[in-house]
Amino acid sequence: MKRIVIAIDGYSACGKSSTAKQVAAKLGYTFIDSGAMYRAVTLHLLNQHVNVEDLVKVEEHLNEIEIGFEGSSILLNGNNVDTEIRTRAVNENVSAVSAISAVRRKMVHQQQLIGRGKGIVMDGRDIGTVVFPDAELKIFMTASIEVRAERRQKELLEKGIDESIESIMGNLLERDRIDSNRADSPLIKAEDAIEIDTTNITLEQQIDQILDLAKEKINEN
C-alpha cells in the first residue's frame, strides 16, 4: 500500500496534535509533533538562562541540543520533557524562539530527514508550506479563539497547571500575531491545503474527516 506524508498546519489549540496523533495511530504511521520540537529548544534556552532575543547566544546553544522521539514522547538530550515543555514560561517564549531563522533551519532540516521514508503525520505551522511542500495531503486547522482557549485551559489543568482563561486567550492571540507575521516560515495556509474549522466538531469527527481524505490519497493511482 502506498505511504504518504500528511501535513497538518494551523493555529495553537485547534486540536492539531491530538488529531495528528490519532490519525497516525489508525494508519500505522509515525506521528511527529513539530511544535514540541520548538518547545524543547525553548525549554533548553530558558534552562540555560539564555536571552531569547540574543540571536548570537541562541545560535551558540543550538549545538548543545539533541531532540528525539520515543513513541509519542519528546526527548531533549535524552530526557523526557513532555510536561516541562507545557509550562507558562515556555508558552510565553516559544513563538519568539520559533521565529529565529537559525532555530527554524535546524528544526526543518531534522523534520525533513524524519519524513524521507514517508508514512508520517506531522503537525505544526509551516509543514505544508516549508517542511513538506510536496506532501500528498495538507490540512489547515482553525477554530474560534474562545474554543481554543477553553481547550488549552483543559489541557493545562490535566497537567496540574492552573491558568486563567483571560491569560490563555492573551497568550494565544500573541502567538497568532508572531507566528503569522514572522519573516521566516510564517503561519499561512498552503494553496492546496484543505481547511477544517474545528470550532463545532468533536475530536473524533476531526480524525474521521482527515482519515477519509488520507485514504482517498493513498488509493489514488
Residue, then its C-alpha position, 0 to 999 in steps of 0.5 A: m500500500k502506498r505511504i504518504v506524508i500528511a501535513i497538518d498546519g494551523y493555529s495553537a489549540c485547534g486540536k492539531s496534535s491530538t488529531a495528528k496523533q490519532v490519525a497516525a495511530k489508525l494508519g500505522y504511521t509515525f506521528i511527529d509533533s513539530g511544535a514540541m520540537y520548538r518547545a524543547v529548544t525553548l525549554h533548553l534556552l530558558n534552562q540555560h538562562v539564555n536571552v531569547e532575543d540574543l540571536v548570537k547566544v541562541e545560535e551558540h546553544l543550538n549545538e548543545i541540543e539533541i531532540g528525539f522521539e520515543g513513541s509519542s514522547i519528546l526527548l531533549n538530550g535524552n530526557n523526557v520533557d513532555t510536561e516541562i515543555r507545557t509550562r507558562a514560561v515556555n508558552e510565553n517564549v516559544s513563538a519568539v524562539s520559533a521565529i529565529s531563522a537559525v532555530r527554524r533551519k535546524m528544526v526543518h532540516q531534522q523534520q525533513l530527514i524524519g519524513r524521507g521514508k514517508g508514512i508520517v503525520m506531522d503537525g505544526r505551522d509551516i509543514g505544508t508550506v516549508v517542511f513538506p511542500d510536496a506532501e500528498l495531503k495538507i490540512f489547515m486547522t482553525a477554530s474560534i479563539e474562545v474554543r481554543a482557549e477553553r481547550r488549552q485551559k483543559e489541557l493545562l489543568e490535566k497537567g496540574i497547571d492552573e491558568s486563567i482563561e483571560s491569560i490563555m486567550g492573551n497568550l494565544l492571540e500573541r502567538d497568532r500575531i508572531d507566528s503569522n507575521r514572522a519573516d521566516s516560515p510564517l503561519i499561512k495556509a498552503e494553496d492546496a491545503i484543505e481547511i477544517d474549522t474545528t470550532n463545532i466538531t468533536l475530536e473524533q469527527q476531526i480524525d474521521q474527516i482527515l482519515d477519509l481524505a488520507k485514504e482517498k490519497i493513498n488509493e489514488n493511482 
